[in-house]
Amino acid sequence: MAKILDVTDATFEASVLKSDVPVLVDFWAEWCAPCRQLAPTVKELAEEYGEKLRVVKVDVDANPGTAAKMQVRAMPTLLVIKGGAVVGALVGRQPKDKIKALINPAL
């Protein structure tokens, strides 16, 4: 089973920006119903892509610095980051095929 990392303000740079593989970042909050609805899809994607893609979650309430730095203004926000740069973004609960269309060009 693929592991989804919980990333904090302190670990974001090392885990995401300096990653040697593309990263799907799920910015979420405990109180956000669409975030909870999206979670199983994010887990499925982590399992499907395996080692080709790192999947991380950032709790925006616990890590406001990272959310502000990445200009996250709504939850859920999904970012695809490759080589330290954002190469794709989706805001709101999205279908799995739309998220895969965001990820695939970065692989």
BELMO-V863922 format. One record per pair of residues at least 6 apart in sequence whose ideal C-beta (glycine too) atoms are under 7 Angstrom apart, sorted by the first residue. I is the first residue (numbers start at 1). J is the second residue. D is the distance in Angstrom with one decimal. If there is no record, write none. Layout:
i:I j:J d:D
i:I j:J d:D
//
This chain:
i:1 j:47 d:6.3
i:2 j:46 d:4.0
i:2 j:47 d:4.7
i:2 j:50 d:5.8
i:2 j:55 d:6.9
i:4 j:42 d:6.9
i:4 j:43 d:6.5
i:4 j:46 d:5.2
i:4 j:55 d:4.9
i:4 j:56 d:6.7
i:4 j:57 d:5.9
i:5 j:15 d:6.1
i:5 j:56 d:4.5
i:6 j:57 d:5.5
i:7 j:15 d:4.9
i:7 j:16 d:6.2
i:7 j:56 d:4.4
i:7 j:57 d:6.9
i:7 j:58 d:5.3
i:8 j:63 d:5.3
i:9 j:63 d:4.6
i:9 j:65 d:4.2
i:9 j:66 d:5.0
i:12 j:66 d:4.7
i:15 j:56 d:6.1
i:16 j:23 d:4.9
i:16 j:25 d:6.0
i:16 j:56 d:6.1
i:16 j:81 d:5.6
i:17 j:81 d:6.8
i:17 j:84 d:4.4
i:18 j:84 d:6.9
i:19 j:54 d:5.4
i:21 j:52 d:6.4
i:21 j:53 d:6.3
i:21 j:54 d:5.5
i:22 j:53 d:5.5
i:22 j:80 d:6.1
i:22 j:81 d:7.0
i:22 j:82 d:4.4
i:22 j:106 d:4.1
i:22 j:107 d:6.1
i:23 j:54 d:4.5
i:23 j:56 d:6.1
i:23 j:81 d:4.7
i:24 j:45 d:6.6
i:24 j:53 d:5.9
i:24 j:55 d:4.8
i:24 j:78 d:6.4
i:24 j:80 d:5.8
i:24 j:103 d:6.0
i:25 j:56 d:5.4
i:25 j:58 d:6.1
i:25 j:78 d:6.9
i:25 j:79 d:4.5
i:25 j:81 d:6.2
i:26 j:42 d:5.1
i:26 j:57 d:4.7
i:26 j:76 d:6.2
i:26 j:78 d:5.8
i:27 j:58 d:5.0
i:27 j:60 d:5.5
i:27 j:67 d:6.0
i:27 j:72 d:4.6
i:27 j:75 d:6.1
i:27 j:76 d:6.3
i:27 j:77 d:4.3
i:28 j:35 d:3.8
i:28 j:57 d:6.0
i:28 j:59 d:6.4
i:28 j:60 d:6.9
i:28 j:75 d:5.8
i:28 j:76 d:5.2
i:29 j:35 d:6.0
i:29 j:59 d:6.5
i:29 j:60 d:5.2
i:29 j:61 d:5.3
i:29 j:75 d:5.1
i:30 j:61 d:6.8
i:32 j:75 d:4.4
i:32 j:76 d:6.5
i:34 j:76 d:5.8
i:34 j:92 d:6.4
i:34 j:93 d:4.0
i:35 j:75 d:5.4
i:35 j:76 d:4.4
i:37 j:93 d:5.5
i:38 j:76 d:5.1
i:38 j:93 d:5.1
i:41 j:96 d:5.1
i:41 j:99 d:6.8
i:42 j:55 d:6.4
i:44 j:96 d:6.8
i:45 j:55 d:6.5
i:45 j:99 d:6.3
i:46 j:55 d:3.9
i:52 j:107 d:5.7
i:53 j:103 d:6.3
i:53 j:107 d:6.9
i:58 j:66 d:5.5
i:58 j:67 d:6.8
i:60 j:67 d:4.2
i:60 j:72 d:6.3
i:60 j:75 d:6.3
i:70 j:79 d:6.4
i:74 j:91 d:5.2
i:76 j:92 d:6.9
i:76 j:93 d:6.6
i:77 j:89 d:6.8
i:77 j:91 d:5.1
i:78 j:89 d:6.8
i:78 j:90 d:4.6
i:78 j:94 d:7.0
i:78 j:99 d:6.3
i:78 j:102 d:7.0
i:79 j:86 d:5.3
i:79 j:89 d:5.1
i:80 j:87 d:5.3
i:80 j:88 d:3.9
i:80 j:102 d:5.6
i:80 j:103 d:5.7
i:80 j:106 d:5.0
i:81 j:87 d:6.9
i:82 j:106 d:4.6
i:87 j:106 d:5.1
i:88 j:102 d:4.3
i:88 j:106 d:6.6
i:90 j:98 d:6.8
i:90 j:99 d:6.5
i:90 j:102 d:5.7
//
